[in-house]
Every structure is written in C-alpha cells, then in structure tokens.
C-alpha cells in the first residue's frame, strides 16, 4: 500500500471516530473539538486530526477529497505560482544565445558537452532531426516539471495544504541564476528534466534494496541531461537527514540512509565519467571537463568555492538578495537547532560509535550546506562561472526554507505564520523574475532595431563599395530602462546578454536572422585590420553605431567601444 493510500485510510478512520452524525444529522465532535457547519470538527484552531505517528498537522479529508485530488490541487497551485516566473520569460520571446544558431540550423550538439540524453529528449520532442523552434512548448513543459518538483517535496516532507510545498520549492524554480536556464527556448526543458531527476533521486526514491540502484540510475540520467543538477541531489540528501532528526528517526537508520545517498552519488559520478569520456568533444567542453589531481584538490576546492560565493554575493546585493542570504543563515541555524534537539533526545540510547558519528555529522552540517551548492564543480580545473551552472543555490534556499519550516512546526507556529514566513523570499524572487522577463523584452527590441538598420547599411555598402566581410568593435550596450533595472538588480547584467558584441560569434548569427550573408570576421584580425579604428573615416553614421571601411572589410564601431568618443563623418 502506498503512503498516500495509507494516509487517506488512516485519516478517514480518524474522521469516523472523531465525529459521527447524530440523530439530528449533525456531527458529534470528540472531546476538545468544536463543531462548525462548514468544516465539521475543529480542534485547537486547525482543521485537522492529531496523529501521534506523524509530526505534522494532517488535513481532514472527506469522502469526496482523496489524496489524488489533494495532489492535483497542489500541482495546480504550483503551476499558478510558478507561472509568475515562467510566463514573463515566455512573453519576452527572445532567442537566447545558443538559440540563435539552433533556430537557423536545427543542430543538437549537447552530446558533445557530455549530455547525450539532452540530444535524445530534444530530438524526440521535435519529432526527429533537425530540431525546430517549437517555443513555448519546452518552457511550458518546464512549468509542469517544476510544479511536479513541488509535489515530490510535499509528499516526502508531508507538507499538506495548497501553498507550503509550492512556496518551499519556489526557490528551485525561481532561483535567480536558474532564470538563465529557463531562457533557452530549446535547452530549458532538458535542464529542467535534470532538476526533476535529481530531486526524485533524493526525495522520491528510498535507499532500501533495489531502489538504491534506481536512485543512482535517476542520478545518472540527471547528469546526462545537465551535470550541474547533481548539486540539488546533494543538498536534499542533507535535508532528508535533518528532517529525519526532526521526526526522531532511529540514529542507525538515519546514518544508513545518508550513507546510501553517498553511495548513489559516488556510483552515479563514476559511471557518468565513463559516459563523459566517450561523449565529450570540442575545445569548450574539454577545457572545462578536466579534474584536479588529489594533491591539488584542497587548494582548488577552496579557490573555486571562494569564486562561486564571490559571484553570488556580488550579484545579489540589494534588498531581495539580502532576504535570500538571511533565509540561508536562518535555515542553517534551524538545521543546527534540530540536530542539537535530536542528539539530546537520543543520546542515552546511542552506542559510543553512533554518538561519535552523529557529533561529526552535526558539526559538519553547516559546512556541508555551504559547500553542497557547488558539489563536483569545485573539483574542476577550469569550472564555468556563469549563472546557468548555479542550480545548487536555489536548492540551498529551498532547503533553508524547509529546515526553517520544520523548526516552526516544532515550536507550534500556526500554518498562517508558516506560509507568511515562506512568502517573504518568494516575493523577492518573483519580483526579480518579472523584472528579468521585462528586461529580456527590452534588450531584444533594442538589438532588433539596430540589427535591422545595420543589415540595410551593410547591404548598401556591399553594393556601393564592394565590401566582402565585416567586423565589429565594442557592443551596442543596453537601453536606458534596462540600465535602470540593473541598478536595482545587479544580476541582470549577467543574465541579459548583449548579442551584438565584438569578438562574439553569436553577433554574426544574430545578424544572419536579419539577412546579413557577409562573413563575420572575429579576432584575431587579419593584418589589414590592425589599425587605429577610432581614427578611420566614417562611411555611415548612425545613432548607435558608425561604419568605416578598411579594404574590403566594413568595420562597425558601436557607441560602446574602446573609442573614447565616436567621430562624425
């Protein structure tokens, strides 16, 4: 019998015992409860029955409210909440970096980055090769998958009701850095599927018997979709242990399950290394896949950890970011408080070996929570420092909320207070997501206007001056409203790319979308172009750029270039 069925049958039996219809047709409530017409029996201000075996308040189900119906309502509530995050990105409708090339050529290419299942998923979703732009289907699927993450977390940690589970899981969906992942029209669903497999391996699949291997298999699938998602697994493996302390699981069982999670992670990484050795190709993927040696590991871990946290602290430096950092700090303190409470209660029944293991685990817990968001990335010689790999940060905020919620439940805080606490960081995250979606729209429209005009100017020069190629200097910058948004949300500078940028291949691909067929020359420049660009006479002058000519090469000099001041014709 599944837990949900057991849960439902247990509550129905308690419902019958607590209140049966009397001769007048009303329910006679048990002692200590009072009757209300709408809700039936009401005890201690909560619409629930007490269950000594579960350290939670369980909602009262009626014959017409099954666990499946409750799960469906939770799922729909999560969809409604997470739509505030995903919809602004869908509405922006911007080709995001790699999308520019895939929309034109339909190539896959993820297997070369060690993500073979991403190829399989997107080719299947597109009904074969080449893939095509089918947005917003991938991002809508992301919304559904993220809502299911909330369902899994709600089931595992018994977060009944509509809003607690979606609010706890919201930092995973609205992770400030994960907004970049959601922006890819093609790749977003593969990375979100990796998140789902990572969460499922940690919270939905037990470590008993053959399911230990099943969890490792789910983790391998996550790695083959997007490697950075393993950090989410590591964080929720720690949270699972803390929650076990909250519910007073036996110390031996607690340590055994934590060991099982470690075995799953090590086995999955070992198997994935074999897969990566066969699939990883190309300079970019190979340059970021190298692992440090054992002797170099301590110094590399500390250095990479410092760089990741410096990136985080440097980009979430406003009020909303402070709220996230406070949430993390309170969550870590809540985890320590739960661990201390557990050790005090279980101390007498523990063996000496178990005591030592529990003390070491409790002392290492805060450090583990700080390190886990970056996981195996810390062991790389040249890790990628970009928002899209920081999935673990959102999981850390989610885990902190869960541990803080657990402490609130232990001290008897009402559900309204619990939801109020969970809503504070949620509001800041949703605010950023909406501002980000609007900023994407601003940058897309801004670059589109410039690219359209530049396309016409290059075509005119090709016909009049015989140019055969072009190059760029500087970048087009950002529109004024977006610059204002960045002053409020510094992370937008990293999240909103400027495609029309010197020496970036995607600039040439963007201009292909506007009909430019001339070859785009990127550094190192040919000898004829090693000149003082700022001193060149201008052939065409526009508000946002000017064009000079060197031989058969058009030199587009944007307003934001290394020229102190753009010259006029």
Secondary structure, 3 states (H helix, E strand, C coil): CCHHHHHHHHHHHHHHHHCEECCCCCEECCCCEEEECCCEEEECCECEECCCCCCCCEECCCCCCCHHHHHHHHHHHHHHHHHHHHHHHHHHCCCCCHHHHHHHHCCCCCHHHCCHHHHHHHHHHCCCCCCCCCCCHHHHHHHHHHHHHHHHHHHHCCCCCCCHHHHHHHHHHCCCCHHHHHHCCCCHHHHHHHHHHHHHHHHHCCCCCCHHHHHHHHHHHHHHHCHHHHHHHHHHHHHHHHHHHHCCCCHHHHHHHHHHHHHHHHHHHHHHHHHHHHHCCCHHHHHCCCECCHHHHHHHHHHHHHHHHHHHHHHCCCHHHHHHHHHHHHHHHHHHHHHHHHHHHHHHHCCHHHHHHHHHHHHHHHHHHHHHCCHHHHHECCCCCCHHHCHHHHHHHHHHHHHHHHHHHHCCCCHHHHHHHHHHHHHHHHHHHHHHHHHHHHHHHHHHHHHHHHHHHHHHHHHHHCCCEEEEECECCCCHHHHHHHHHCCCHHHHCCCCCECCCHHHHHHHHCCCCCCEECCCCCCHHHCCCHHHCCEEEECCCEEEEEECCEEEEEECECCCCCCCCC
